[in-house]
Amino acid sequence: MESIIKISKDKSKLQVEVIHDFLKTTYWAKGRTISEVQKTVDSSLCFGVYLDDKQIGFARIVTDYVVFVYLMDVFILPEFHGKGYSKQLMASIINDPLLKTCKVWMLKTSDAHGLYKQFGFTELKHPEKVMERLLL
């Protein structure tokens, strides 16, 4: 029998150490400090994924709550992969009432295209209209 996860936007439940321990080793946030992780949490809409009160996943959104959503730092801890938790997390995000008026959703990924395509994400329709400024 599959365990039931809880997904919450309550920032007081977030276990920042768990988030930091995972993110600091990823290709997209390698080296991010715990204070930087805390700052991103403080300034974002966050979704924590919990199994028996242990945080096993996370995602954060930067948004204006009207037009634009940028999805970042999405993960389920590796030992919990293959149980459908990432799909449950994405469904919670996509269906969140706070984001339902937003028409433009973006994210960057190098390895999870299959997951995001299930939720309507595609390659850029007009890449010639999108610019970025990377300071790496």
C-alpha positions in Angstrom: 0.0 0.0 0.0 1.4 3.4 -1.0 2.0 6.0 1.7 -0.1 9.1 1.6 1.8 12.4 1.3 0.8 15.8 2.4 1.5 18.9 0.3 1.5 22.2 2.1 2.2 25.9 1.4 2.7 26.6 5.1 6.3 27.9 5.2 6.5 27.2 8.9 6.5 23.4 8.1 9.4 23.7 5.7 12.6 21.9 6.8 15.2 24.3 5.3 18.1 22.0 6.1 16.5 19.2 4.1 15.9 21.6 1.2 19.5 22.9 1.4 21.1 19.5 1.7 19.4 18.4 -1.5 19.8 21.7 -3.5 23.5 22.3 -2.8 24.4 19.2 -4.8 22.1 19.8 -7.8 23.2 21.0 -11.2 21.0 24.0 -10.9 21.8 25.1 -7.3 25.2 23.6 -6.6 26.9 25.5 -3.8 23.8 27.5 -2.8 24.2 28.4 0.9 21.6 27.7 3.6 21.1 31.5 4.0 20.5 31.8 0.3 18.0 28.9 0.4 16.2 30.7 3.3 16.1 33.9 1.3 14.6 32.1 -1.7 12.0 30.5 0.6 11.2 33.8 2.2 10.5 35.5 -1.2 8.6 32.7 -2.9 5.4 30.7 -2.8 6.6 27.3 -1.6 5.2 23.8 -1.7 6.5 21.3 0.8 5.9 17.5 0.4 5.7 15.5 3.6 5.5 11.9 4.5 4.8 11.2 8.1 5.9 14.8 8.9 9.3 14.3 7.2 9.9 16.6 4.3 10.6 14.6 1.2 10.1 17.2 -1.6 9.8 20.8 -2.4 9.0 23.3 -5.1 8.9 27.1 -5.2 7.2 29.6 -7.4 8.0 33.2 -8.2 4.8 34.9 -9.4 2.8 38.1 -9.6 -0.4 36.0 -9.0 -2.0 37.5 -12.1 0.0 36.8 -15.3 3.3 35.0 -14.7 4.6 31.9 -12.8 8.2 30.7 -12.7 8.6 27.2 -11.3 11.9 26.4 -9.6 13.8 24.1 -7.3 11.4 21.2 -7.8 12.5 17.9 -6.2 11.5 14.7 -4.5 14.3 13.1 -2.5 15.8 10.2 -4.5 14.8 7.5 -2.1 11.2 8.4 -2.7 11.3 8.4 -6.5 9.0 6.1 -8.5 6.0 6.5 -6.3 4.1 9.3 -8.2 5.0 12.0 -5.7 6.4 14.4 -8.2 3.1 14.1 -10.2 1.1 14.8 -7.1 3.3 17.8 -6.4 2.9 19.2 -9.9 -0.9 18.6 -9.8 -1.1 20.6 -6.6 0.9 23.4 -8.1 -1.0 23.5 -11.4 -4.4 23.4 -9.7 -3.6 25.9 -6.9 -6.3 28.6 -6.7 -3.7 31.3 -6.2 -2.2 30.6 -9.6 -5.3 29.9 -11.7 -5.4 33.3 -13.5 -1.7 33.1 -14.5 -1.4 32.5 -18.3 2.4 32.3 -18.6 4.3 29.5 -16.8 8.0 28.9 -17.2 10.7 26.7 -15.9 14.1 25.4 -16.8 15.1 21.7 -16.7 17.8 19.5 -18.1 16.4 16.2 -17.1 12.7 16.2 -16.3 11.0 17.1 -19.6 8.7 14.0 -19.4 7.3 15.1 -16.1 6.6 18.6 -17.1 5.1 17.7 -20.5 2.4 15.8 -18.6 1.3 19.1 -17.2 1.2 21.1 -20.4 4.8 22.5 -20.5 6.4 22.6 -23.9 9.5 23.9 -25.6 9.4 27.6 -26.2 6.9 28.4 -28.9 8.7 31.6 -29.8 12.3 31.4 -28.6 13.2 34.5 -30.6 11.0 36.5 -28.1 12.7 35.1 -25.0 15.9 36.6 -23.6 17.9 35.9 -20.5 20.8 37.4 -18.6 23.0 34.8 -16.9 25.6 35.9 -14.4 27.3 32.6 -13.6 
